[in-house]
Each structure stands twice: as structure tokens, then as C-alpha cells.
Amino acid sequence: MADLQASFETAVAASKTLSERPDNQTLLQLYALYKQASAGDVEGKRPGFGDMIGRAKYDAWAAIKGTAKGDAMQRYIDLVNSLKG
């Protein structure tokens, strides 16, 4: 798990230096996987209609509810690596 954690942290750093900004759907996927890996399942109330970005983020995170921390980390790493091209 320590190796996975180190790889995850490296991928987080790499995600901030991508040569091209990913599309919104990919950004939501990155957000959801990051939150699932670092905080666990989504909690709290879904944001209202006035907060469309917050609502999209919440929905993306809620869609992967129940994903194990390690699995979320690995999926995040794989996604960042695919974006580095």
C-alpha cells in the first residue's frame, strides 16, 4: 500500500503539469477518483441547482461510491498516465 500511496502522490503532482487541459468529463473523473481515494465515500447533501459545478462534482463522486481506496488510487494513477500520453 505504501508503494501505491507514493505512486498516487506522484500521479497527483503529474496531473497538475499535464501539457493539455483534459475535457470536463475527464476532470470530473479525476476529481471523483481523487476524493474517493483520499476521503472515502461521498457524504453530505447534494448541492442545489444554483451550484452546477458542485453538483456535477458531487454526482461524479457519488457514482463511484463503494470503490475501495486502493482501487480508486490505481484508477487515478492509470488515468493520469493515459493523459500524459
KOLGU-4560 file (N, C-alpha, C; in nm, 3 decimals, padded with zeros to 5 digits):
<recs>
<n_xx: 00.083 n_yy: -00.120 n_zz: 00.000 ca_xx: 00.000 ca_yy: 00.000 ca_zz: 00.000 c_xx: 00.086 c_yy: 00.126 c_zz: 00.000 mol: A seq: 1 type: MET>
<n_xx: 00.206 n_yy: 00.116 n_zz: 00.063 ca_xx: 00.295 ca_yy: 00.233 ca_zz: 00.067 c_xx: 00.342 c_yy: 00.270 c_zz: -00.075 mol: A seq: 2 type: ALA>
<n_xx: 00.370 n_yy: 00.167 n_zz: -00.157 ca_xx: 00.409 ca_yy: 00.192 ca_zz: -00.295 c_xx: 00.295 c_yy: 00.257 c_zz: -00.373 mol: A seq: 3 type: ASP>
<n_xx: 00.174 n_yy: 00.207 n_zz: -00.349 ca_xx: 00.057 ca_yy: 00.262 ca_zz: -00.417 c_xx: 00.035 c_yy: 00.407 c_zz: -00.375 mol: A seq: 4 type: LEU>
<n_xx: 00.051 n_yy: 00.436 n_zz: -00.247 ca_xx: 00.035 ca_yy: 00.572 ca_zz: -00.195 c_xx: 00.137 c_yy: 00.665 c_zz: -00.261 mol: A seq: 5 type: GLN>
<n_xx: 00.262 n_yy: 00.620 n_zz: -00.272 ca_xx: 00.367 ca_yy: 00.701 ca_zz: -00.334 c_xx: 00.336 c_yy: 00.725 c_zz: -00.482 mol: A seq: 6 type: ALA>
<n_xx: 00.291 n_yy: 00.621 n_zz: -00.550 ca_xx: 00.256 ca_yy: 00.634 ca_zz: -00.692 c_xx: 00.138 c_yy: 00.728 c_zz: -00.710 mol: A seq: 7 type: SER>
<n_xx: 00.042 n_yy: 00.721 n_zz: -00.617 ca_xx: -00.075 ca_yy: 00.808 ca_zz: -00.619 c_xx: -00.032 c_yy: 00.954 c_zz: -00.604 mol: A seq: 8 type: PHE>
<n_xx: 00.055 n_yy: 00.980 n_zz: -00.507 ca_xx: 00.102 ca_yy: 01.117 ca_zz: -00.484 c_xx: 00.180 c_yy: 01.170 c_zz: -00.605 mol: A seq: 9 type: GLU>
<n_xx: 00.256 n_yy: 01.084 n_zz: -00.669 ca_xx: 00.329 ca_yy: 01.122 ca_zz: -00.791 c_xx: 00.230 c_yy: 01.156 c_zz: -00.902 mol: A seq: 10 type: THR>
<n_xx: 00.124 n_yy: 01.075 n_zz: -00.914 ca_xx: 00.023 ca_yy: 01.100 ca_zz: -01.017 c_xx: -00.052 c_yy: 01.230 c_zz: -00.990 mol: A seq: 11 type: ALA>
<n_xx: -00.079 n_yy: 01.260 n_zz: -00.863 ca_xx: -00.146 ca_yy: 01.386 ca_zz: -00.828 c_xx: -00.060 c_yy: 01.504 c_zz: -00.873 mol: A seq: 12 type: VAL>
<n_xx: 00.069 n_yy: 01.496 n_zz: -00.845 ca_xx: 00.161 ca_yy: 01.602 ca_zz: -00.887 c_xx: 00.166 c_yy: 01.612 c_zz: -01.039 mol: A seq: 13 type: ALA>
<n_xx: 00.170 n_yy: 01.497 n_zz: -01.106 ca_xx: 00.176 ca_yy: 01.494 ca_zz: -01.253 c_xx: 00.048 c_yy: 01.551 c_zz: -01.314 mol: A seq: 14 type: ALA>
<n_xx: -00.065 n_yy: 01.532 n_zz: -01.247 ca_xx: -00.193 ca_yy: 01.580 ca_zz: -01.303 c_xx: -00.196 c_yy: 01.732 c_zz: -01.311 mol: A seq: 15 type: SER>
<n_xx: -00.115 n_yy: 01.797 n_zz: -01.229 ca_xx: -00.112 ca_yy: 01.943 ca_zz: -01.228 c_xx: -00.018 c_yy: 02.000 c_zz: -01.334 mol: A seq: 16 type: LYS>
<n_xx: 00.057 n_yy: 01.913 n_zz: -01.400 ca_xx: 00.153 ca_yy: 01.960 ca_zz: -01.500 c_xx: 00.127 c_yy: 01.900 c_zz: -01.638 mol: A seq: 17 type: THR>
<n_xx: 00.004 n_yy: 01.857 n_zz: -01.663 ca_xx: -00.028 ca_yy: 01.800 ca_zz: -01.794 c_xx: -00.013 c_yy: 01.907 c_zz: -01.902 mol: A seq: 18 type: LEU>
<n_xx: 00.035 n_yy: 01.867 n_zz: -02.018 ca_xx: 00.057 ca_yy: 01.963 ca_zz: -02.126 c_xx: -00.075 c_yy: 02.018 c_zz: -02.180 mol: A seq: 19 type: SER>
<n_xx: -00.182 n_yy: 01.938 n_zz: -02.174 ca_xx: -00.313 ca_yy: 01.979 ca_zz: -02.223 c_xx: -00.415 c_yy: 01.963 c_zz: -02.114 mol: A seq: 20 type: GLU>
<n_xx: -00.507 n_yy: 02.060 n_zz: -02.104 ca_xx: -00.614 ca_yy: 02.051 ca_zz: -02.004 c_xx: -00.714 c_yy: 01.945 c_zz: -02.050 mol: A seq: 21 type: ARG>
<n_xx: -00.743 n_yy: 01.846 n_zz: -01.965 ca_xx: -00.840 ca_yy: 01.743 ca_zz: -02.004 c_xx: -00.981 c_yy: 01.802 c_zz: -02.020 mol: A seq: 22 type: PRO>
<n_xx: -01.067 n_yy: 01.728 n_zz: -02.091 ca_xx: -01.206 ca_yy: 01.773 ca_zz: -02.106 c_xx: -01.277 c_yy: 01.764 c_zz: -01.971 mol: A seq: 23 type: ASP>
<n_xx: -01.392 n_yy: 01.829 n_zz: -01.963 ca_xx: -01.465 ca_yy: 01.837 ca_zz: -01.836 c_xx: -01.500 c_yy: 01.700 c_zz: -01.778 mol: A seq: 24 type: ASN>
<n_xx: -01.538 n_yy: 01.606 n_zz: -01.864 ca_xx: -01.575 ca_yy: 01.472 ca_zz: -01.815 c_xx: -01.455 c_yy: 01.403 c_zz: -01.751 mol: A seq: 25 type: GLN>
<n_xx: -01.337 n_yy: 01.419 n_zz: -01.811 ca_xx: -01.216 ca_yy: 01.360 ca_zz: -01.755 c_xx: -01.178 c_yy: 01.430 c_zz: -01.625 mol: A seq: 26 type: THR>
<n_xx: -01.195 n_yy: 01.562 n_zz: -01.620 ca_xx: -01.166 ca_yy: 01.635 ca_zz: -01.497 c_xx: -01.257 c_yy: 01.588 c_zz: -01.384 mol: A seq: 27 type: LEU>
<n_xx: -01.383 n_yy: 01.564 n_zz: -01.414 ca_xx: -01.475 ca_yy: 01.513 ca_zz: -01.312 c_xx: -01.434 c_yy: 01.374 c_zz: -01.265 mol: A seq: 28 type: LEU>
<n_xx: -01.387 n_yy: 01.293 n_zz: -01.358 ca_xx: -01.341 ca_yy: 01.158 ca_zz: -01.323 c_xx: -01.218 c_yy: 01.167 c_zz: -01.232 mol: A seq: 29 type: GLN>
<n_xx: -01.124 n_yy: 01.254 n_zz: -01.267 ca_xx: -01.006 ca_yy: 01.274 ca_zz: -01.182 c_xx: -01.046 c_yy: 01.321 c_zz: -01.042 mol: A seq: 30 type: LEU>
<n_xx: -01.138 n_yy: 01.415 n_zz: -01.037 ca_xx: -01.185 ca_yy: 01.468 ca_zz: -00.908 c_xx: -01.247 c_yy: 01.357 c_zz: -00.824 mol: A seq: 31 type: TYR>
<n_xx: -01.337 n_yy: 01.281 n_zz: -00.886 ca_xx: -01.408 ca_yy: 01.176 ca_zz: -00.812 c_xx: -01.311 c_yy: 01.070 c_zz: -00.760 mol: A seq: 32 type: ALA>
<n_xx: -01.219 n_yy: 01.027 n_zz: -00.844 ca_xx: -01.122 ca_yy: 00.925 ca_zz: -00.802 c_xx: -01.031 c_yy: 00.978 c_zz: -00.692 mol: A seq: 33 type: LEU>
<n_xx: -00.989 n_yy: 01.104 n_zz: -00.704 ca_xx: -00.905 ca_yy: 01.165 ca_zz: -00.601 c_xx: -00.979 c_yy: 01.170 c_zz: -00.467 mol: A seq: 34 type: TYR>
<n_xx: -01.103 n_yy: 01.218 n_zz: -00.471 ca_xx: -01.181 ca_yy: 01.229 ca_zz: -00.347 c_xx: -01.209 c_yy: 01.092 c_zz: -00.287 mol: A seq: 35 type: LYS>
<n_xx: -01.240 n_yy: 00.994 n_zz: -00.370 ca_xx: -01.267 ca_yy: 00.859 ca_zz: -00.320 c_xx: -01.142 c_yy: 00.799 c_zz: -00.256 mol: A seq: 36 type: GLN>
<n_xx: -01.026 n_yy: 00.822 n_zz: -00.319 ca_xx: -00.900 ca_yy: 00.769 ca_zz: -00.268 c_xx: -00.857 c_yy: 00.839 c_zz: -00.139 mol: A seq: 37 type: ALA>
<n_xx: -00.885 n_yy: 00.967 n_zz: -00.128 ca_xx: -00.835 ca_yy: 01.043 ca_zz: -00.013 c_xx: -00.937 c_yy: 01.059 c_zz: 00.099 mol: A seq: 38 type: SER>
<n_xx: -01.067 n_yy: 01.059 n_zz: 00.067 ca_xx: -01.169 ca_yy: 01.085 ca_zz: 00.170 c_xx: -01.271 c_yy: 00.973 c_zz: 00.186 mol: A seq: 39 type: ALA>
<n_xx: -01.274 n_yy: 00.878 n_zz: 00.093 ca_xx: -01.374 ca_yy: 00.773 ca_zz: 00.101 c_xx: -01.503 c_yy: 00.812 c_zz: 00.033 mol: A seq: 40 type: GLY>
<n_xx: -01.611 n_yy: 00.744 n_zz: 00.070 ca_xx: -01.740 ca_yy: 00.767 ca_zz: 00.006 c_xx: -01.791 c_yy: 00.909 c_zz: 00.028 mol: A seq: 41 type: ASP>
<n_xx: -01.863 n_yy: 00.958 n_zz: -00.071 ca_xx: -01.921 ca_yy: 01.091 ca_zz: -00.066 c_xx: -02.018 c_yy: 01.101 c_zz: 00.053 mol: A seq: 42 type: VAL>
<n_xx: -02.019 n_yy: 01.216 n_zz: 00.116 ca_xx: -02.109 ca_yy: 01.241 ca_zz: 00.228 c_xx: -02.175 c_yy: 01.377 c_zz: 00.210 mol: A seq: 43 type: GLU>
<n_xx: -02.278 n_yy: 01.401 n_zz: 00.287 ca_xx: -02.344 ca_yy: 01.531 ca_zz: 00.283 c_xx: -02.452 c_yy: 01.537 c_zz: 00.178 mol: A seq: 44 type: GLY>
<n_xx: -02.514 n_yy: 01.653 n_zz: 00.170 ca_xx: -02.623 ca_yy: 01.673 ca_zz: 00.077 c_xx: -02.571 c_yy: 01.716 c_zz: -00.060 mol: A seq: 45 type: LYS>
<n_xx: -02.646 n_yy: 01.676 n_zz: -00.161 ca_xx: -02.613 ca_yy: 01.716 ca_zz: -00.298 c_xx: -02.638 c_yy: 01.866 c_zz: -00.313 mol: A seq: 46 type: ARG>
<n_xx: -02.543 n_yy: 01.938 n_zz: -00.373 ca_xx: -02.564 ca_yy: 02.083 ca_zz: -00.393 c_xx: -02.689 c_yy: 02.111 c_zz: -00.476 mol: A seq: 47 type: PRO>
<n_xx: -02.747 n_yy: 02.228 n_zz: -00.457 ca_xx: -02.868 ca_yy: 02.266 ca_zz: -00.528 c_xx: -02.842 c_yy: 02.307 c_zz: -00.672 mol: A seq: 48 type: GLY>
<n_xx: -02.950 n_yy: 02.342 n_zz: -00.741 ca_xx: -02.941 ca_yy: 02.379 ca_zz: -00.883 c_xx: -02.855 c_yy: 02.503 c_zz: -00.907 mol: A seq: 49 type: PHE>
<n_xx: -02.841 n_yy: 02.587 n_zz: -00.809 ca_xx: -02.763 ca_yy: 02.709 ca_zz: -00.825 c_xx: -02.613 c_yy: 02.684 c_zz: -00.833 mol: A seq: 50 type: GLY>
<n_xx: -02.570 n_yy: 02.565 n_zz: -00.791 ca_xx: -02.427 ca_yy: 02.529 ca_zz: -00.791 c_xx: -02.405 c_yy: 02.412 c_zz: -00.887 mol: A seq: 51 type: ASP>
<n_xx: -02.407 n_yy: 02.443 n_zz: -01.015 ca_xx: -02.397 ca_yy: 02.337 ca_zz: -01.117 c_xx: -02.263 c_yy: 02.263 c_zz: -01.112 mol: A seq: 52 type: MET>
<n_xx: -02.154 n_yy: 02.334 n_zz: -01.086 ca_xx: -02.023 ca_yy: 02.270 ca_zz: -01.080 c_xx: -02.015 c_yy: 02.178 c_zz: -00.958 mol: A seq: 53 type: ILE>
<n_xx: -02.058 n_yy: 02.229 n_zz: -00.844 ca_xx: -02.058 ca_yy: 02.148 ca_zz: -00.722 c_xx: -02.145 c_yy: 02.025 c_zz: -00.737 mol: A seq: 54 type: GLY>
<n_xx: -02.257 n_yy: 02.043 n_zz: -00.806 ca_xx: -02.350 ca_yy: 01.932 ca_zz: -00.830 c_xx: -02.286 c_yy: 01.826 c_zz: -00.919 mol: A seq: 55 type: ARG>
<n_xx: -02.218 n_yy: 01.869 n_zz: -01.024 ca_xx: -02.151 ca_yy: 01.775 ca_zz: -01.115 c_xx: -02.040 c_yy: 01.699 c_zz: -01.042 mol: A seq: 56 type: ALA>
<n_xx: -01.964 n_yy: 01.770 n_zz: -00.958 ca_xx: -01.859 ca_yy: 01.705 ca_zz: -00.881 c_xx: -01.918 c_yy: 01.602 c_zz: -00.784 mol: A seq: 57 type: LYS>
<n_xx: -02.023 n_yy: 01.641 n_zz: -00.715 ca_xx: -02.089 ca_yy: 01.552 ca_zz: -00.621 c_xx: -02.139 c_yy: 01.426 c_zz: -00.693 mol: A seq: 58 type: TYR>
<n_xx: -02.204 n_yy: 01.445 n_zz: -00.807 ca_xx: -02.258 ca_yy: 01.332 ca_zz: -00.882 c_xx: -02.148 c_yy: 01.238 c_zz: -00.930 mol: A seq: 59 type: ASP>
<n_xx: -02.036 n_yy: 01.295 n_zz: -00.977 ca_xx: -01.925 ca_yy: 01.213 ca_zz: -01.023 c_xx: -01.868 c_yy: 01.130 c_zz: -00.908 mol: A seq: 60 type: ALA>
<n_xx: -01.855 n_yy: 01.193 n_zz: -00.792 ca_xx: -01.802 ca_yy: 01.123 ca_zz: -00.675 c_xx: -01.901 c_yy: 01.018 c_zz: -00.627 mol: A seq: 61 type: TRP>
<n_xx: -02.030 n_yy: 01.051 n_zz: -00.624 ca_xx: -02.133 ca_yy: 00.957 ca_zz: -00.578 c_xx: -02.141 c_yy: 00.836 c_zz: -00.670 mol: A seq: 62 type: ALA>
<n_xx: -02.108 n_yy: 00.854 n_zz: -00.798 ca_xx: -02.116 ca_yy: 00.745 ca_zz: -00.896 c_xx: -02.017 c_yy: 00.633 c_zz: -00.866 mol: A seq: 63 type: ALA>
<n_xx: -01.909 n_yy: 00.663 n_zz: -00.795 ca_xx: -01.809 ca_yy: 00.559 ca_zz: -00.764 c_xx: -01.811 c_yy: 00.522 c_zz: -00.616 mol: A seq: 64 type: ILE>
<n_xx: -01.921 n_yy: 00.555 n_zz: -00.549 ca_xx: -01.937 ca_yy: 00.521 ca_zz: -00.407 c_xx: -01.917 c_yy: 00.371 c_zz: -00.388 mol: A seq: 65 type: LYS>
<n_xx: -01.844 n_yy: 00.334 n_zz: -00.284 ca_xx: -01.818 ca_yy: 00.194 ca_zz: -00.256 c_xx: -01.688 c_yy: 00.143 c_zz: -00.315 mol: A seq: 66 type: GLY>
<n_xx: -01.624 n_yy: 00.222 n_zz: -00.400 ca_xx: -01.494 ca_yy: 00.182 ca_zz: -00.457 c_xx: -01.390 c_yy: 00.185 c_zz: -00.346 mol: A seq: 67 type: THR>
<n_xx: -01.311 n_yy: 00.080 n_zz: -00.337 ca_xx: -01.207 ca_yy: 00.072 ca_zz: -00.235 c_xx: -01.101 c_yy: 00.179 c_zz: -00.258 mol: A seq: 68 type: ALA>
<n_xx: -01.041 n_yy: 00.225 n_zz: -00.149 ca_xx: -00.939 ca_yy: 00.330 ca_zz: -00.156 c_xx: -00.827 c_yy: 00.292 c_zz: -00.253 mol: A seq: 69 type: LYS>
<n_xx: -00.776 n_yy: 00.171 n_zz: -00.241 ca_xx: -00.668 ca_yy: 00.125 ca_zz: -00.327 c_xx: -00.708 c_yy: 00.121 c_zz: -00.474 mol: A seq: 70 type: GLY>
<n_xx: -00.831 n_yy: 00.075 n_zz: -00.499 ca_xx: -00.880 ca_yy: 00.071 ca_zz: -00.637 c_xx: -00.892 c_yy: 00.211 c_zz: -00.695 mol: A seq: 71 type: ASP>
<n_xx: -00.943 n_yy: 00.305 n_zz: -00.615 ca_xx: -00.956 ca_yy: 00.444 ca_zz: -00.661 c_xx: -00.819 c_yy: 00.504 c_zz: -00.691 mol: A seq: 72 type: ALA>
<n_xx: -00.721 n_yy: 00.475 n_zz: -00.604 ca_xx: -00.585 ca_yy: 00.525 ca_zz: -00.628 c_xx: -00.530 c_yy: 00.471 c_zz: -00.759 mol: A seq: 73 type: MET>
<n_xx: -00.546 n_yy: 00.339 n_zz: -00.781 ca_xx: -00.492 ca_yy: 00.278 ca_zz: -00.902 c_xx: -00.560 c_yy: 00.333 c_zz: -01.027 mol: A seq: 74 type: GLN>
<n_xx: -00.690 n_yy: 00.350 n_zz: -01.022 ca_xx: -00.762 ca_yy: 00.407 ca_zz: -01.137 c_xx: -00.718 c_yy: 00.550 c_zz: -01.164 mol: A seq: 75 type: ARG>
<n_xx: -00.694 n_yy: 00.626 n_zz: -01.060 ca_xx: -00.645 ca_yy: 00.765 ca_zz: -01.074 c_xx: -00.508 c_yy: 00.763 c_zz: -01.142 mol: A seq: 76 type: TYR>
<n_xx: -00.420 n_yy: 00.679 n_zz: -01.093 ca_xx: -00.284 ca_yy: 00.666 ca_zz: -01.150 c_xx: -00.292 c_yy: 00.630 c_zz: -01.298 mol: A seq: 77 type: ILE>
<n_xx: -00.374 n_yy: 00.530 n_zz: -01.329 ca_xx: -00.388 ca_yy: 00.485 ca_zz: -01.469 c_xx: -00.443 c_yy: 00.596 c_zz: -01.558 mol: A seq: 78 type: ASP>
<n_xx: -00.540 n_yy: 00.671 n_zz: -01.507 ca_xx: -00.599 ca_yy: 00.779 ca_zz: -01.586 c_xx: -00.497 c_yy: 00.891 c_zz: -01.612 mol: A seq: 79 type: LEU>
<n_xx: -00.424 n_yy: 00.930 n_zz: -01.509 ca_xx: -00.321 ca_yy: 01.034 ca_zz: -01.527 c_xx: -00.215 c_yy: 00.987 c_zz: -01.626 mol: A seq: 80 type: VAL>
<n_xx: -00.172 n_yy: 00.861 n_zz: -01.614 ca_xx: -00.072 ca_yy: 00.808 ca_zz: -01.707 c_xx: -00.123 c_yy: 00.808 c_zz: -01.850 mol: A seq: 81 type: ASN>
<n_xx: -00.252 n_yy: 00.779 n_zz: -01.869 ca_xx: -00.307 ca_yy: 00.780 ca_zz: -02.005 c_xx: -00.314 c_yy: 00.923 c_zz: -02.060 mol: A seq: 82 type: SER>
<n_xx: -00.332 n_yy: 01.021 n_zz: -01.972 ca_xx: -00.338 ca_yy: 01.161 ca_zz: -02.016 c_xx: -00.200 c_yy: 01.217 c_zz: -02.050 mol: A seq: 83 type: LEU>
<n_xx: -00.097 n_yy: 01.161 n_zz: -01.988 ca_xx: 00.039 ca_yy: 01.209 ca_zz: -02.017 c_xx: 00.081 c_yy: 01.169 c_zz: -02.157 mol: A seq: 84 type: LYS>
<n_xx: 00.012 n_yy: 01.067 n_zz: -02.210 ca_xx: 00.028 ca_yy: 01.025 ca_zz: -02.348 c_xx: 00.164 c_yy: 00.984 c_zz: -02.384 mol: A seq: 85 type: GLY>
</recs>
